Amino acid sequence: MSISLEKQIRFRKTFAIISHPDAGKTTLTEKLLLFGGAIHLAGNVKARKTQRYATSDWMELERQRGISITSSAMQFNYQGFVINILDTPGHQDFSEDTYRTLTAADSAVMLIDAAKGVETQTIKLFEVCRRRGIPIFTFINKMDREGKHPIDLMDEVEKVLGIEAYAMNWPIGGGADFKGIYDRQTGQVECFTDGLRKGHDDTRQTGHIDDPGIKEWIGEDLLQRLREEIELLDMAGNVFDQERVDRGEVTPVFFGSALNNFGVPNFLDSFLKLAPAPAPRQSNLGVLEPASQQFVGFVFKIQANMNAMHRDRIAFIRICSGRYERGMNVIHNRTHRKMRLAQPQQLFAQERTILDEAYAGDIIGVHDSGVLRIGDVLAEKDGIEFEAMPFFSPENFARVSIANALKRKQFIKGIQELQEEGAIHVFRDLNIGVEAPVIGVVGQLQFEVLEYRLRDEYGVEVQINNLPYEMVQWIPKDEEKIRILKESSMSMVVLDQDENYAVLLLDKWKANWLSERYGVEFYPQPLRE
């Protein structure tokens, strides 16, 4: 059985796609699914009413706004591999969801817009990948549009991100003169024809760089420029080193146009050869090997109401080791209680299939009645723990209240479930009940999503009144200090979901003043007993 287990794990690839908004991330995800045969018609994120919507953007609001605001997990088979793609929100207001999702990935694909280069959100997400030490593969997108010179883009990746870049292929021309890509390993050229530009996928042409037909297609000027650039890369560029790729020190770079499905097949084939299988994970009991016989997984995301017909809650679990079998019993590490995983599901955005088995590297979804939290570990034996999930302190606060008191029950349920997803931080004003909680979020757009989801999923209209506070800190239970902070015009004392005392503060300067003036000790995270 161990040979079979090791083989199953070796052929699994689990990766996340990261980028700044509008770089084409969801489009690339769709094209990978299309190429892998998982879907038959890719949607366009900025879709007209007559077009399909992106598979990975399953929430109605995502389809209206043309942005990803939740993480999606999708699995498909291709060339003997089982591929798990984690599509993440690019918008900075939803970086919490993205950061947590990255903990479930073994590698990352970084998407860069050829016209804009390395952008702000890409830098932040890259740093998370670097801290985890996972390999990063770069796809420079939109080569069929006017953009920066490829050498400048490579230089930008190296200087801004501090990682060496190695071009696996190289674009021939760009924008209106984009002729295709040259594979540095094989000398093959894939031509970017007018048919591809117009969306006709059956017009692909390939050939060796020395073929007369290919030379004629490229043209003398572009051919000369290509040879000069390749010579420069060979002489002055970085050397490909698989071990350094595995350590996240070198990023293999690919060029293409995701919208036209150009360069995507080449990328996927190379990625499957170069990307790692599920890696060992550090735990409190030592290194956990993926091929260990014990089933171990952790919850990295919880999503309510993915299926509007059932109003259910799904916990996304990354399997770290062993094999899952349908109906197996596991220990929930936080409560030390036994749980039965009766109907785990293979996820494909909002669509699901009941699974009989799954292996290390896979992402499965299990129905959750409210027991599970993000970061929880499920294992066949009790006692195993992983590094805590990154904590994101909210920076925007508002009082949220119901417009119709008869909807109180639905409102409380909605707030509770969205809090358990990790989408919002809920605080209780000491002087007001649960009907008007204080909500904290990282980015303002999350308030819009909160309002939309309460209305769409729970049938509750709410009023959102922004508060002037910019930060939250936690404090020990000291009655005198709490009294001082309650009376101050610079702060507001609240309780978090675990009944810990917290203080909303106008800004860092005033927090420092209160701390020095009254000897209050502030903590950036909840205090654990």
Secondary structure, 3 states (H helix, E strand, C coil): CHHHHHHHHHCEEEEEEECCCCCCHHHHHHHHHHHCCCCCCCCCCCCCCCCCCCCCCCCHHHHHHCCCCCCEEEEEEECCEEEEEEECCCCHHHHHHHHHHHCCCCEEEEEEECCCECCHHHHHHHHHHHHHCCCEEEEEECCCCCCCCHHHHHHHHHHHHCCEEEECEEEECCHHHCCEEEECCCCEEEECCHHHHCCCHHHCEEEECCCHHHHHHHCHHHHHHHHHHHHHHHHHCCCCCHHHHHCCCEEEEEECEHHHCECHHHHHHHHHHHCCCCCCEEECCEEECCCCCCCEEEEEEEEECCCCCCCCEEEEEEEEECEEECCCEEEECCCCEEEECCCCEEEECCEEEECCEEECCCEEEEECCCCCCCCCEEECCCCCCCCCCCCCCCCEEEEEEECCHHHHHHHHHHHHHHHHHCCCEEEEECCCCCCCCEEEECCCHHHHHHHHHHHHHHCCCEEEEECCCCEEEECCCCHHHHHHHHHCCCEEEEECCCCCEEEEECCHHHHHHHHHHHCCCCECCCCCC
